[in-house]
Amino acid sequence: MMEMYNTQKLVNLLIEKNWHISCAESCTGGMLAANIVDIPNASKVFDASFVTYAEPIMDGLRILGCKCGNSLVVVLKCCRVVCKH
């Protein structure tokens, strides 16, 4: 589970930069989103969360250029692609 302090820092940074965040999760079962929405004022920056194990839905993410995976390199590449859309 993500430490509350780090999550608070993330939410504060998003608010400060006027950035928003959304999540697409699979094996984490929504834990990332749950940790974020536990923080006061997260609703100012948290837009959406998707939790799916279904291949057809994950294929929809791949259409955006994301390759679902659990390595940090893959996750960061996916983030860059989604931010462009």
N, C-alpha and C positions, 0 to 999 in steps of 0.2 A: 504494500500500500504506500502511496506517495506521502511523504512527510507533509504535514499541514503547513509548516513554515515555507517550504518550497512552493507549494500550491498558492499560498497567499502572495508570495513574491511574483509568481506568474500572473495572477489576476491583477495585482497592482501595476505590473509592467504593461499589461494589455490595456488597462484603463488609461495609464499615462500616455501611451502611444496612440490611443484611440484605435486599437486593433481589435479584431474579433477572432474567436476560435470556434471550430467545429471538430467533431471527432468521428472517425470511422473505426470501430473496434470489432474484433472477432473473439479470439480466445480470452481476452481480458474481460469480456462480459459486461462492459460498460463501467468498469472500475475507474478509468481515467475521467470520464464525464462525471461520475458520482463524486469523486474527490474535488473536482472543480466547482460543482454547484453547491458543495458544502461551505464554500467561502462566501462571506458577506459581499454583496455587490457583484457577484459573478454574473448575474443576469444582465449587467451592462455590457458584457463582452462575450458571453457564451450564446452562440446561435443555434446549434443543433448537434445531435449525436445519433449515430447509426450503429446498431449492434447487429451483426449478421454472421451466420455460419453458412448461409445458402450460396452455393456457387453462382447461380444466375445473378444475384445481387452483387456479389464480389466482382463478377464479370463486368457489371456496370461501372464499377470503380476503375477497372482496368481500361475501359474505354477512354477514361480521362488520362490514361498513361501511367496509372499507378500499378505497381506490381506488389500485391499484398504480401507481406512478409514480416518477419520479426527482427531483422537486423537493422541496426541504426542507420546504416547507409541507405537501405531500401526505404525506410520510413522517411528519412530526410528528402530523398529524391521524390517520393510521393507528395510530400508537403509542398515542395517547390512547384510541382506540376499542378496541383489543385489550386495553389495561390494564383497561378496564371489564369485560371478559369474564373 
